[in-house]
Amino acid sequence: MIKLQGLLGQTFGGYITVRGTAKFSDLVNHSEAKEYQRETIPKHLEEISNYYDDRENLFFPEVILSLELKYNFDSLDAQSGVDPIHDIVSGNRFKSNVNEVNIQPLAKRHENDQLKVVNIFLNSDEKVFGRIDGNHRLTATNTVNIYNEEIPFCIVLFTEESIKRQEKMLFFNINSKAIPLTTEESLKSIFEDEENFPNELLKNNNSFGWEYFFAKLVKRDQLNSYFPNLRTLFNNDFLTIFLKLFKLLINYEVIEKVDSEIEKIHVALTEINTNIYNNEQLKSSQNKAIFIAFMFYQLKSPELINFLKSWITKNEIFNIEELEPESIINIMNNIANHKTKKIFVAMPYFSHARVTEYNKLFKEAIKEVEEAIDLPFELIPIMRNRGESERIDQRLLNQIRDCDIFIADLTGKNENVLYETAFAEGVGVPSLLIKKDNEVDADGNEVVMPFDMDKRQYVPYQEDSYYSSIKSIVKHNLPKILEKGTWYENS
């Protein structure tokens, strides 16, 4: 048998309630969420569980439960004249003949005592209480023995006739009428109270953390002065935005828990303000998730930033309201990890055998790079055409325009290769240029590149071991090109 004890009273709205404290486990085991309750939110449950485990400054607001006073008047043992709520208020006992709920008012200790104490006895394991408010708090699990702790409750008594409508009305009024204190207002009150919430407390207290310390260092007036393109973003929730940003950066290990890391944020903000939010569409956008994603990639993978900007503006992602930065990050990472990188190789026609060997050596080199960095590549067949016959010059230019990395062998100053190299530079495809080392012409003179090309950097290979030499160059330089990230800009 479970006994709950509390004070009987009548609220301002006329509801009869019993208020008291009980073991956490008793309320969990004898209550359940009703059909009008929203689904529990996993992230919120995790936050509450961590709050329980921490225990520092732990405060548990009262949960509001409903109790339907059931009575079967058609039962053989039914008593006439039973009026559950009236009987309890009048000081009489009520005992249900349906679920054995037994409510017993206690006698006054003193004649002038205005307090009415009642005991509620539960004789079964039935979940007799409905959870009007506090479902997440009662659902969250924890690693400490909070189940034996006393928590406050407010039980609202209902008759069978009144509960169907009034219980839902209470739930609606509690969740829709109140205007909760915003995160921004809460943060402002904490950050402005240096005496009670100094920096070291924010860093080390489990209720806060380094993300709170970093967010505190961000000043609204500095944002408006130094980063004017971002001004539209920061209306009345800039602290909330930066708290979310810093929490994400810490979780992804983009920044360390060191004071000086705030300087990285200032540098990233400068880059984002100047090079990303110079776009009018982004400048007028108030999409916080996109801003956080830009900051994430500016700090972690700046090679992706221009590709991200292009993707967001072309697809008008900034118009999506319900968007989380983690979603953008997951999409971008998926694109980066699964996009096949096309490689075009331009070479002089030495011989059919040499062309065949080039196809073979580049396939081998690319395969080894694929296995090493776990990214897919595709070699556009060198001097090989598949499918419909078409103009060779136009086909080659289309392939160069569509490729992600351009490789050219400049040996012999072949005019076609030089033209294709210039075209690749013109359309912005990242290039790797190779050339036979110490090349001389038929007269024994050093081969010099044309004036417009001699400023381009190339990697020399050894002619007597060109197969292994070129393979080594490709295997070493392809990952470097990918790290630089310019290939994304051509996607």
C-alpha positions in Angstrom: 0.0 0.0 0.0 1.2 3.5 -0.9 0.3 6.5 1.1 0.6 10.1 0.0 -0.1 12.9 2.4 -0.9 16.5 1.5 -2.9 19.7 2.2 -6.4 19.8 0.8 -7.3 23.2 -0.7 -9.3 25.0 -3.3 -7.5 27.0 -6.0 -8.4 30.5 -7.3 -10.1 28.8 -10.3 -12.2 26.5 -8.0 -10.2 23.3 -8.5 -9.9 21.0 -5.4 -6.2 20.0 -5.0 -4.0 18.0 -2.7 -0.4 19.4 -2.3 2.5 17.7 -0.7 5.7 15.8 -1.3 6.2 12.1 -2.1 8.9 9.7 -3.2 9.9 10.2 -6.8 9.4 6.5 -7.4 5.8 6.5 -6.1 4.8 9.2 -8.4 6.6 7.7 -11.4 5.1 4.2 -10.8 1.5 5.4 -10.3 1.2 8.0 -13.0 1.2 8.1 -16.8 1.1 10.6 -19.7 -2.3 11.1 -21.2 -3.1 11.2 -24.9 -3.0 15.0 -25.0 0.7 15.0 -23.9 3.3 15.7 -26.6 5.9 13.0 -27.3 8.9 13.3 -25.0 11.9 15.0 -26.5 15.1 12.9 -26.2 17.4 15.9 -26.0 15.3 17.4 -23.2 15.3 14.1 -21.3 19.1 14.0 -21.5 19.4 17.5 -20.2 17.1 16.7 -17.2 19.0 13.5 -16.5 22.3 15.4 -16.4 20.6 18.0 -14.1 19.6 15.2 -11.8 23.1 13.6 -11.8 24.8 16.9 -11.1 22.6 17.6 -8.1 24.2 21.0 -7.6 21.5 23.7 -7.2 19.0 20.9 -7.9 15.4 22.2 -7.5 12.4 20.1 -8.5 9.2 22.2 -9.3 6.0 20.5 -8.3 4.5 18.1 -10.8 0.8 18.6 -11.5 -1.2 15.4 -11.6 -4.9 14.5 -12.2 -6.9 12.0 -10.1 -10.2 10.8 -11.3 -12.5 9.8 -8.4 -14.2 6.8 -9.8 -17.3 5.2 -8.3 -19.5 2.6 -9.8 -23.1 3.3 -8.5 -24.4 0.1 -10.2 -22.1 -2.1 -8.2 -23.8 -4.4 -5.5 -21.6 -2.8 -2.8 -22.4 0.8 -3.9 -23.6 3.2 -1.3 -26.2 5.8 -2.1 -25.5 9.5 -1.8 -21.8 9.3 -2.6 -20.5 12.6 -3.9 -16.6 12.2 -4.0 -15.4 15.7 -4.0 -18.1 17.1 -1.7 -17.5 14.3 0.7 -13.7 14.9 0.9 -14.1 18.7 1.3 -16.6 18.1 4.0 -14.1 16.0 5.9 -15.5 12.6 5.0 -13.6 9.6 3.6 -14.0 8.6 0.0 -13.1 5.1 -1.1 -13.5 4.0 -4.7 -15.1 0.7 -5.5 -13.4 0.7 -8.9 -9.7 1.1 -8.3 -9.4 1.1 -4.5 -8.3 4.7 -4.3 -8.9 5.7 -0.7 -8.8 9.4 0.4 -9.1 10.0 4.1 -9.2 13.5 5.7 -7.4 13.7 9.0 -9.0 15.3 12.1 -7.9 18.9 13.0 -5.2 19.0 15.6 -6.6 22.3 16.9 -10.0 23.8 16.9 -8.8 26.9 15.0 -6.6 24.9 12.6 -7.4 26.0 9.0 -5.2 23.4 7.4 -6.9 20.3 6.1 -4.6 17.3 5.8 -5.6 14.2 3.8 -4.1 10.8 3.2 -4.4 9.2 -0.2 -4.0 5.4 -0.1 -3.3 3.4 -3.2 -3.8 -0.3 -2.9 -2.9 -1.4 -6.4 -0.2 -0.9 -9.0 -2.6 0.9 -11.3 -1.4 4.2 -12.7 -4.3 6.3 -11.3 -2.6 9.7 -11.8 -2.5 11.5 -15.1 0.5 13.8 -15.8 -0.8 17.3 -16.6 2.6 19.0 -16.1 6.0 17.4 -15.4 6.0 14.4 -17.7 9.6 15.0 -18.9 10.8 15.3 -15.3 9.1 12.0 -14.3 10.3 10.2 -17.5 14.0 11.2 -17.4 16.3 8.5 -16.0 19.4 9.1 -13.9 22.4 7.4 -12.5 21.9 8.5 -8.9 19.3 7.3 -6.5 16.8 10.1 -7.0 13.9 7.6 -6.9 14.0 7.7 -3.1 14.0 11.5 -3.0 11.0 13.5 -2.0 9.5 15.7 -4.7 6.6 18.2 -4.6 3.3 17.4 -6.2 -0.1 19.0 -6.8 -2.9 16.5 -7.4 -6.1 17.9 -8.9 -9.2 16.0 -8.0 -11.8 15.4 -10.7 -15.1 13.6 -10.9 -15.8 11.2 -13.8 -18.0 13.8 -15.4 -15.6 16.7 -15.2 -12.2 15.1 -16.0 -12.6 14.7 -19.8 -12.8 18.4 -20.5 -11.3 20.1 -17.5 -8.1 18.1 -17.4 -7.3 19.0 -21.0 -8.2 22.6 -20.3 -5.7 22.7 -17.4 -3.0 21.3 -19.7 -3.8 23.9 -22.3 -3.8 26.8 -19.9 -0.5 25.8 -18.3 1.3 25.3 -21.6 -0.2 28.2 -23.6 -1.0 31.1 -21.3 2.3 31.5 -19.6 5.1 33.4 -21.4 8.4 31.7 -20.2 11.5 33.6 -19.6 13.6 33.5 -22.8 17.1 32.0 -22.8 18.4 35.4 -23.8 16.9 37.0 -20.7 18.2 34.3 -18.5 21.7 34.6 -20.0 21.7 38.3 -19.6 20.8 38.2 -16.0 23.6 35.6 -15.3 26.4 37.3 -17.4 25.7 40.7 -15.9 26.0 39.4 -12.3 29.8 39.1 -12.1 29.8 38.8 -8.3 27.7 35.7 -8.2 28.7 34.2 -11.6 32.4 35.0 -12.2 34.2 33.5 -15.2 35.7 30.6 -13.3 32.4 29.5 -12.0 30.9 29.6 -15.5 33.8 27.5 -16.8 33.8 24.8 -14.1 30.2 24.6 -12.8 28.4 21.7 -14.3 25.2 23.7 -14.7 27.1 25.9 -17.2 30.4 25.2 -18.9 33.0 26.8 -21.2 30.3 27.6 -23.8 28.8 30.0 -21.3 32.1 31.6 -20.6 32.8 32.1 -24.3 29.3 33.5 -25.0 29.8 36.0 -22.1 32.8 37.4 -23.9 30.8 38.4 -27.0 29.7 42.0 -26.8 26.7 43.3 -28.8 28.1 46.7 -29.5 31.4 45.2 -30.9 29.4 42.9 -33.2 27.5 45.9 -34.7 30.6 48.0 -35.0 33.1 45.5 -36.4 30.8 43.1 -38.3 28.1 45.3 -40.0 27.1 42.6 -42.5 26.0 40.4 -39.6 24.0 43.1 -37.9 20.6 41.7 -39.1 21.3 38.4 -37.5 21.7 39.7 -34.0 18.4 41.3 -33.0 17.5 40.3 -29.4 19.1 36.8 -29.1 22.8 37.2 -29.9 23.8 35.6 -26.6 21.6 32.6 -27.3 23.1 32.3 -30.8 26.7 32.3 -29.6 25.9 30.0 -26.7 24.6 27.5 -29.3 27.6 28.1 -31.5 30.2 27.6 -28.8 28.4 24.4 -27.5 28.6 23.0 -31.1 32.2 24.0 -31.5 33.2 22.4 -28.2 31.2 19.2 -28.9 32.9 18.8 -32.3 36.3 19.6 -30.8 36.7 22.6 -33.1 37.9 24.8 -30.3 39.7 23.9 -27.1 38.7 25.0 -23.6 41.3 27.7 -23.4 40.7 31.5 -22.9 42.7 32.4 -26.0 40.4 30.5 -28.3 38.1 33.5 -28.4 40.6 35.1 -30.8 39.9 32.4 -33.4 36.2 33.4 -33.2 37.1 37.1 -33.9 39.2 36.0 -36.9 36.4 33.7 -38.2 33.8 36.5 -37.7 35.9 38.8 -39.8 36.2 36.3 -42.6 32.5 35.5 -42.5 31.5 39.2 -42.4 33.8 40.2 -45.3 33.7 37.2 -47.6 30.4 35.4 -47.0 27.8 37.9 -45.7 28.8 40.4 -48.4 26.1 38.5 -50.4 22.8 40.6 -50.2 20.6 37.5 -49.7 22.7 36.3 -46.8 23.1 39.9 -45.4 19.3 40.2 -45.1 18.7 36.7 -43.8 18.1 36.0 -40.1 18.7 32.3 -40.3 20.9 31.6 -37.3 21.5 27.9 -38.2 23.3 29.0 -41.4 25.4 31.5 -39.6 26.5 28.8 -37.1 27.3 26.4 -40.0 29.4 29.1 -41.7 31.3 29.7 -38.5 31.8 25.9 -38.0 33.4 25.4 -41.4 35.4 28.6 -41.3 37.0 27.3 -38.2 37.2 23.6 -39.0 37.3 23.2 -42.8 37.7 26.6 -44.5 38.2 24.8 -47.8 34.4 24.1 -47.8 33.2 27.6 -47.0 32.8 28.8 -50.6 31.1 25.6 -51.7 28.7 26.0 -48.7 28.0 29.6 -49.6 27.2 28.6 -53.2 25.0 25.7 -52.1 23.1 27.8 -49.7 22.5 30.7 -52.0 21.7 28.7 -55.1 19.1 26.6 -53.3 17.9 29.5 -51.1 18.5 27.4 -47.9 18.3 30.6 -45.9 14.5 30.6 -46.4 14.1 27.4 -44.5 12.9 28.4 -41.0 13.0 25.1 -39.1 16.7 24.3 -39.6 19.4 23.1 -37.2 23.2 23.7 -37.9 23.9 20.0 -37.2 21.6 19.2 -40.2 23.6 21.5 -42.5 26.9 20.0 -41.2 25.7 16.4 -41.8 24.6 17.3 -45.4 27.8 19.0 -46.2 29.9 16.2 -44.8 27.9 13.7 -46.7 28.5 15.7 -50.0 32.2 16.0 -49.3 32.7 12.4 -48.5 30.7 10.9 -51.3 31.2 13.2 -54.3 33.3 11.4 -56.9 36.2 13.6 -57.9 36.8 13.6 -61.7 40.4 13.9 -62.9 41.4 15.0 -66.4 44.9 14.3 -67.6 46.3 16.3 -70.6 49.4 14.9 -72.2 51.3 15.0 -75.5 50.8 12.2 -77.9 54.1 10.4 -77.4 52.9 7.1 -78.7 49.9 4.7 -78.4 51.9 2.6 -75.9 52.7 5.7 -73.8 49.1 6.7 -73.7 48.1 3.2 -72.6 50.8 3.3 -69.9 49.6 6.8 -68.7 46.0 5.4 -68.4 47.4 2.5 -66.3 49.7 4.5 -64.1 47.1 7.2 -63.3 44.5 4.5 -62.5 46.9 2.8 -60.1 48.0 6.1 -58.4 44.4 7.3 -58.0 43.3 3.9 -56.6 46.0 4.1 -53.9 45.0 7.7 -53.0 41.4 6.5 -52.8 42.3 3.8 -50.3 44.5 6.1 -48.3 42.0 8.9 -47.8 38.7 7.1 -48.4 37.4 9.4 -51.1 36.1 8.3 -54.5 37.9 9.3 -57.7 37.2 8.9 -61.4 39.9 9.1 -64.1 38.5 10.5 -67.3 40.1 8.1 -69.9 43.2 9.7 -71.4 42.8 10.1 -75.2 40.1 7.5 -75.2 36.5 8.2 -76.5 33.5 6.3 -75.5 30.0 6.5 -77.0 28.9 8.9 -79.8 31.4 10.5 -82.0 31.7 14.2 -81.5 34.0 17.2 -82.0 37.2 16.3 -80.1 38.0 19.8 -79.1 34.6 20.5 -77.7 34.5 17.2 -75.9 37.9 17.9 -74.2 36.8 21.4 -73.1 33.6 20.0 -71.6 35.5 17.4 -69.8 38.0 20.0 -68.4 35.1 22.2 -67.4 33.4 19.4 -65.5 36.4 17.9 -63.9 37.5 18.5 -60.3 41.3 18.2 -60.7 43.3 18.9 -63.9 46.7 17.3 -64.5 48.9 18.2 -67.4 52.2 16.9 -68.6 53.9 20.0 -70.1 56.8 18.0 -71.6 57.6 19.2 -75.1 55.6 22.4 -74.9 52.8 20.7 -76.7 50.4 23.4 -78.0 47.3 21.4 -77.3 48.4 20.7 -73.7 49.3 24.3 -73.1 45.9 25.4 -74.5 44.1 22.9 -72.3 46.1 24.1 -69.3 45.2 27.7 -69.9 41.5 26.7 -70.3 41.6 24.8 -67.0 43.0 27.9 -65.3 40.4 30.1 -66.9 37.5 28.0 -65.6 39.0 27.7 -62.1 39.9 24.0 -62.0 42.7 23.3 -59.6 45.7 22.0 -61.5 48.7 19.7 -61.0 51.4 20.4 -63.6 54.2 17.9 -64.3 57.2 18.0 -66.7 60.2 15.9 -67.6 63.2 17.1 -65.6 66.1 18.7 -67.4 64.3 18.6 -70.8 66.3 19.5 -73.8 65.4 19.9 -77.5 66.9 18.1 -80.5 69.8 20.6 -80.5 70.6 20.0 -76.8 69.2 23.3 -75.6 67.1 23.5 -72.5 63.3 23.6 -73.2 61.9 26.8 -71.9 58.2 27.4 -71.3 56.5 30.3 -73.2 56.5 33.6 -71.3 52.8 33.2 -70.1 53.5 29.7 -68.8 57.0 30.0 -67.2 55.5 31.5 -64.1 53.4 28.4 -63.4 54.9 26.0 -60.9 55.3 22.4 -62.1 56.7 19.2 -60.5 59.6 17.5 -62.5 59.7 13.8 -63.1 62.5 11.5 -64.1 62.2 10.2 -67.7 64.1 7.0 -67.1 61.7 6.0 -64.4 58.7 8.1 -65.4 56.1 5.4 -64.5 57.0 5.3 -60.8 58.1 8.9 -60.7 54.7 10.2 -62.0 52.8 7.8 -59.7 54.7 9.2 -56.7 54.0 12.8 -57.7 50.2 12.1 -58.1 50.0 10.1 -54.8 51.7 12.9 -52.9 50.0 15.9 -54.5 46.3 14.8 -54.9 45.7 14.8 -51.1 47.3 18.2 -50.8 45.0 19.6 -53.5 42.0 18.1 -51.6 43.2 19.7 -48.4 43.3 23.1 -50.0 39.8 22.5 -51.1 39.6 24.5 -54.3 38.0 21.6 -56.1 34.8 22.2 -54.2 34.4 25.6 -55.8 34.1 23.9 -59.2 31.4 21.5 -58.0 
